[in-house]
């Protein structure tokens, strides 16, 4: 059967932004995955950013995220740009703030599209733009006692 774009499921959903949040509480991969459930989506891409134990050759003990009050609104603006450029059926993004330990979830995003390639493209754009544009700052604490502030995400 030939692939056509005339089925309603091949188009972006009318209101695809299902969940946008900045939270001080632990994040849930299940919550984000459930938020993007859509019967017309043939591809769901889920990205989970975790706190790693190193950065720039130094051991990381933990870190803290802080954000500007407009951070959540900026995440929504980015999500709106993604859904304007891709056939998104459903989208969700949550970012953690506060003190985190190695292994904790820092950010979880998911995008559901009719096909996998579209879902990969949209999710990459979503996480990359969140990382570069949302006013969230990372304060890393290294094992040697030094500290470092890093720009958005």
Number of C-alpha atoms within 10 A of each C-alpha: 3 3 7 7 9 8 9 9 17 19 16 21 17 10 12 21 21 16 18 19 15 19 15 14 11 15 19 13 18 9 13 23 19 12 19 26 17 18 10 19 22 17 18 26 21 21 19 15 14 15 19 16 15 15 11 6 6 13 15 22 18 20 21 17 21 18 19 11 11 11 20 21 14 18 26 19 13 20 26 16 15 22 22 11 10 17 22 29 30 26 32 27 27 23 26 23 20 16 16 20 16 15 12 16 20 23 25 23 25 29 36 32 32 22 16 16 14 20 27 20 15 26 28 19 17 25 22 13 17 25 17 12 16 22 19 24 18 19 18 23 18 18 14 10 8 10 13 10 13 12 13 17 20
